[in-house]
């Protein structure tokens, strides 16, 4: 173990001190984020130029973790201000390319959000565009309006074709009514300042095509580029970043684990063909698991990597559950049996959960689809199909379903539920006055917004989760109302079973298969 740890330290030190362009293949639990953050600090300790270090990630979660670690030191905090940049690839594209380009063209950007774009496009699509609907029905599988068009990037590609979700639409004739309506739909939304994230990449490329000097300006501003989560970078993002920061011109240091990639785009080009590229440094020592798991991971990895498990051995039994469509409902009970046996020596009152969510459960039709694959009972796309007593629970579940199609509508429905709760509160002020007081206070409005986002999330709701989510919600209302809630309001806000809603699988109580004490 001592020898492995020394090799681990040597691998990290190699990443920290090496300059120039290289890739890092980092196994799970190898301390990737800590290594990246330390690398930034090492660079800035000797930084004497007016230029900056550019650090980009795929997700906001990774960006926030890097920023959190950087704030722990005086040198690290320097990286959080210009001329340096720490953010997602998407925010880099918008900040330095797409938004400046649109401002120069006199185009206002109101919102860059795929869901908002989808909702607006679906609304227009359903009320017109007859030739377009007919053409798409013939060319693509049936689906909702936002699945068939509004969630896709509509752009002109080479040869005058329109791209549609990474595929060619087949609409090669720009004079066809369907093509004209497709372009018109996109133009209407653009005129309102509504764009998709993919649009920003498109405008960034247009910016570089029209103003080639921008590439050289960015290279002077950022002579070093560090990329985290490289395995999840989309082919379009990868191509754009390579265009701006070629590794033979700029120091490009990319870190990731190709065996953990989650990106699933429609493009036939996989980023695994460009990452990792030589020279490659390996961080192959994991503190997340022991040697037993490490040896078996190496056998099934998509890219061969020698992994050393430096984690503390627990002596527990490792299990893989195999199932098919006929036995999918046995997965969670089997999981409960395994957990009950493995954790029999621990406090059985501890909560063990099987949770999962998908932003759009009705998707590709692939098996398994989401957590509902393993749960017996229907799921509904229509909130009216839910049954239960008139309560905040029922209103929230219906608002969640509405939010899947239109998040704004879901939030609106939830605010109606808030007014219903205020009417039952028992205070002397009218619901309108209490609501105005609630929204007029910055802290209360922020707390309410956080609660609404939590209540509208796709995660299953049970009695324990409900209590956690509603508590700050009720506290904000109590501050705005100036009095404690009446018994009627408390009853309305209490947990009520909603028939047809997706429940948390692992709620505490005798009915919980996860919570059953081990035998």
Number of C-alpha atoms within 10 A of each C-alpha: 10 8 7 14 15 10 16 20 12 13 17 23 13 14 21 18 10 11 13 12 21 20 22 24 25 25 25 21 17 23 16 21 20 15 17 23 20 19 18 22 21 15 17 18 11 8 12 9 9 11 17 22 21 22 26 25 26 22 16 15 11 17 20 15 13 25 18 13 16 21 14 10 10 10 16 22 15 17 23 16 10 12 15 18 17 21 21 21 23 19 18 18 21 21 15 13 22 25 19 16 22 17 11 11 9 9 15 15 16 12 15 17 14 19 20 20 25 23 21 18 21 22 15 15 20 13 8 12 17 13 16 20 19 11 15 15 13 10 12 11 10 11 12 13 19 22 17 19 23 27 22 20 21 23 18 14 11 7 8 12 17 24 18 21 20 15 13 12 17 12 20 13 14 15 9 13 16 20 21 17 18 22 16 13 22 19 14 14 15 19 13 14 15 23 23 22 17 21 20 22 20 19 19 22 19 15 21 18 12 10 11 11 11 16 17 12 11 16 19 14 17 21 16 24 22 22 22 26 23 27 25 24 26 19 20 16 18 16 16 18 17 13 13 17 21 16 16 9 13 18 19 23 23 25 29 25 24 22 20 15 15 11 14 10 15 13 13 9 12 17 22 19 9 14 21 22 15 11 9 16 18 21 31 24 29 22 17 16 18 19 17 13 15 22 14 11 16 16 12 10 12 12 14 12 18 16 23 26 24 22 17 11 11 8 9 9 8 9 8 6 10 8 12 11 10 7 10 17 16 14 17 20 13 14 17 22 17 18 15 21 15 15 14 13 9 9 9 14 11 10 11 16 16 13 14 13 14 14 11 12 16 14 12 8 8 8 10 13 15 18 18 20 14 18 17 9 11 10 14 13 15 10 18 10 12 18 14 14 13 11 20 23 25 25 23 23 24 25 26 27 23 22 21 20 20 22 19 16 17 23 21 15 18 24 17 14 20 20 16 17 23 24 18 18 23 17 17 12 14 14 19 12 13 22 19 12 17 22 16 12 14 11 12 20 18 14 17 20 15 14 20 19 14 15 24 21 17 20 19 18 24 21 16 13 16 18 15 12 17 20 12 16 20 20 16 20 25 18 15 21 23 12 13 16 21 14 12 14 20 16 15 20 23 16 20 18 17 21 15 16 25 20 19 19 23 21 21 20 12 10 11 15 19 26 22 17 17 16 7
